[in-house]
Amino acid sequence: MDKKASADGVVYQHVDKQYFESRTLKRYAGVWSLWALGVGAVISGDFFGWNFGLAAGGFGGLLIATIIITIMYVGLGYSIAEMTATLPHTGGAYSFGRTAMGPWGGFITGLAENMEYVLTPAVIVIGIGGYFGSIANSLLGINLQEPVWWTLAYLIFVGLNIRGVEMTFRFSVIITMIALSILLVFWIGAIPLFSFDQALNIPATEGHSSFLPFGISGIMNALPFAIWFYLAIEQLPLAAEESHQPSRDIPKGMLWGLLTLVIAAFLTLFLNAGISPGAAAVGASDEPLFLAFTTIFGPGIAPWLALIAVAGLVASFHTIIYAYGRNIYSLSRAGYFPRWLSVTGPSQTPKVALIAGATVGFVIALIIKYAPTDGGIPVGPALLNMAVFGALIAYVMQLVSFIILRKKFSHLERPFKSPLGIVGAGIALLICVLALVFLLMNEEYRVGIWGCAAWIIVGTIWFALRGKTQLVFSPEEEFAFKARESAALQN
């Protein structure tokens, strides 16, 4: 096999035509399919996960944290929309980092995003297990262990993603619309029952108010949970090679999706926390929307409505499985991960990557749930912090990439240009760094932080010893290689 050394300290290997023929994707998605993919990936955050921020910061703390995080995602969203239009490749974040910062920058960016997308379905499947466990017990008297529900969920939705991209996107549109409809029913039903007394029922610690029961530190502690309202909207660039017009449609899908999520985030925060049983109970629940439906419709009908409400968790679970599949696919196609992971099947979907990501996520959920701990760490919040930690690293790398691309790669064609520019990216970057620092300071889920560190260390060792010697000129690599050569000539 021919090899070609690069000035970036990596080695590219020659592959034959069959290599890419066995790793093909199919174009299908339009702007509304992409909108559904983005919104669907995040919508579970309105059903489960965000509510732990009430316990961390109280209603006021989480509200302020959500405002801060919304500003961050607006800056991030516009930056990613511009980079996607400029670099429309399946690699997404890794592609941005690779062009701006070289192979190591691309790898670290892709590895952090890989951590986010593999762990996020593991968080969501905890919520699915909690909802189905409550429903099955209420309606049928069945009480199964949580990992049984996890197994069923992974089998069904990994299988659906393997079936074909048409099925994936069609299901994404349907399940996302169902999830939004359920939230709409909840919002309408909760409005007449809303009371600030319920939202502020978390006892204040000494010297603090009911609005900020834990003071300023509560805002900081709530930041990672506020991210759950938007986590994974940034996955849309991964659909670039399955979109008909990625440079036009992905920025539109990204920005319309972000607007949808901003509206949903604030309605959910106010209305779920502000009705009985109140913020204290909601902040400790694995099924916050189930509590709301019980209040609105009574205990008799609530289990049936909660069964429908699982649509929100299913939407995100299904679409983020799509995301980790494409993330693993793009990194392995280029040689950063073992290349056998990028093989696609007759349906032109990355079946090996999809199965591998599910296996890793499931095993990590089992480890956190059953490993002996002194503090009895709850599996859902611990995994959530791990996923957020990976996401924030990926965000920092992407925002740095945006700034570098603007300054050093001004010659690149930009079909869409962020109106917020470097200033917007800089503000988002500052918030990302602050959120990352406060996440590192959260002692309660330190085991998750160590798990993330291990993920990055193992991945870095792999790339240093093996990955950097077997890279392939995939579309992302070829574009980055030529763009950096052009930039060097111009500068």
Secondary structure, 3 states (H helix, E strand, C coil): CCEEECCCCCEEECCCHHHHHCCCCCCCECHHHHHHHHHHHHHHHHCCCCCHHHHHHHHHHHHHHHHHHHHHHHHHHHHHHHHHHHCCCCCCHHHHHHHHHHHHHHHHHHHHHHHHHHHHHHHHHHHHHHHHHHHHHHHHCCCCCHHHHHHHHHHHHHHHHHHCHHHHHHHHHHHHHHHHHHHHHHHHHHHHHCCHHHHCCCCCCCCCCCCCCCCHHHHHHHHHHHHHHCCCHHHHHHHHHHECCHHHHHHHHHHHHHHHHHHHHHHHHHHHHCCCCCHHHHCCCCCHHHHHHHHHHCCCCHHHHHHHHHHHHHHHHHHHHHHHHHHHHHHHHCCCCCHHHHCCCCCCCCHHHHHHHHHHHHHHHHHHHHCCCCCCCCHHHHHHHHHHHHHHHHHHHHHHHHHHHHHHCCCCCCCCCCCCHHHHHHHHHHHHHHHHHHHHCCHHHHHHHHHHHHHHHHHHHHHHHCHHHCECCCHHHHHHHHHHHHHHHHC
